[in-house]
Amino acid sequence: MTERYVPVGWNVTKIVYDAIALGIVGVYISVFLWIAPSFQHVTLPLDDYTMRMNAFGTCAFLLLSMILSIGPAARLDPRFLPLLYNRRHLGVLATAVAATHAYAALDWYFSYGPYNRFEMLLRGNTSFFQVHGFPFEVFGMFALLVMLLLAATSHDFWLRFLTPPAWKGLHMALYAAYLAVVAHISLGALQASANPLLAVVTGLCVVGVASLHVAASRRRTVEAPIVDGWIDAGPASAIVENQGIVVTPPGAESIAIFRHGGRLSAVTNLCAHQNGPLGEGRVFDGCITCPWHGYQYRLEDGRAPAPFTETLATFRLRVVDGHIMVDPIANPPGTFVEPATVP
Amino acid sequence: MRRGHRKTHRVIWLVLAGVLPAIVLLSLALRPVGPTEGPQIQLAPPK
């Protein structure tokens, strides 16, 4: 391990983001505990412990649904990009809320048996072959363990140490956790609840999250043609000043082409931080700026400005008859390429 | 996002788009109908 560990690289945006997220969670829990008693059955009122457990449980599920919606929403509409900026802190917050829900359940349902509460949780119910009464807690435990692992590795230290592709692969485990959470709710709270509100909210969340992901994944990239060994990236006039386009060579990773000061530069479309889509970013202060977390790179050599050390692969390009032609063979990261002048 | 991850994402969410609503709907359909509590026996007060 050669990376230096810094707990959180705080800045004003992150502090505001976290304060708003904490405020929303606090308001949700308070409002839930305030209005939920008026919805309960008069003959079977819920105790305070169960009410608290439900408040934190529903809050964790809503947060998780929101976290999973931010990525595809930002791909479909750039106005959601600010939510993506600090999504990892939202994930850690959701894990803390889910852990509070689990603690409340352990403290209430499993504290009065003859065995240790964890032993009670694991061996108290073995009705695995029926829907009503199924030990739904196992799904909740699995989801919480995955969320704890992801929260613990939600840091740039682990991102660099594991490399972005491996880290991304690990964090896809959140999809399995969400599946487990939906099973946990369906076989637990939905079986016992007489109020249809929980079923409606759960259904809307799962349909909403899945629809967003499917819609975002249908945005396919068109592969650019190769002419005499060069990629024809289309007319140079199609690129707006200080913005970029993305071209995808057949069978290879996409390339981002930017226009700045009337000149064109090409770099890989994958940000060195989290493989974010650089071509959807813009040029600020003479640097390509990733739309996900604001990482910046110089146009001519793909190097992050000092003191940062990230580098991108660059590509040779030229303008022929007003068309941008890009060499599909990537240069080693950080290689200087003279930007092409648009005639 | 890399090509491989994009493809994996697409397949995972196509599967989940069917599985997640199915879990919710199935669990609601298989929910026991009627009262799940045993009838309360009201003992008459001693005469």
Interface residues (C-beta under 8 A of the other chain):
Chain A: V131 H132 P165 K168 G169 M172 Y175 Y178 L179 V182 A183 S186 L187 L190 Q191 A199 T202 G203 V206 V207 V209 A210 S211 H213 V214 S217 E253 L270 N275 G276 P277
Chain B: M1 R2 R3 G4 H5 R6 T8 H9 R10 I12 W13 L14 L16 A17 V19 L20 P21 I23 V24 L25 L26 S27 L28 L30 R31 P32 T36
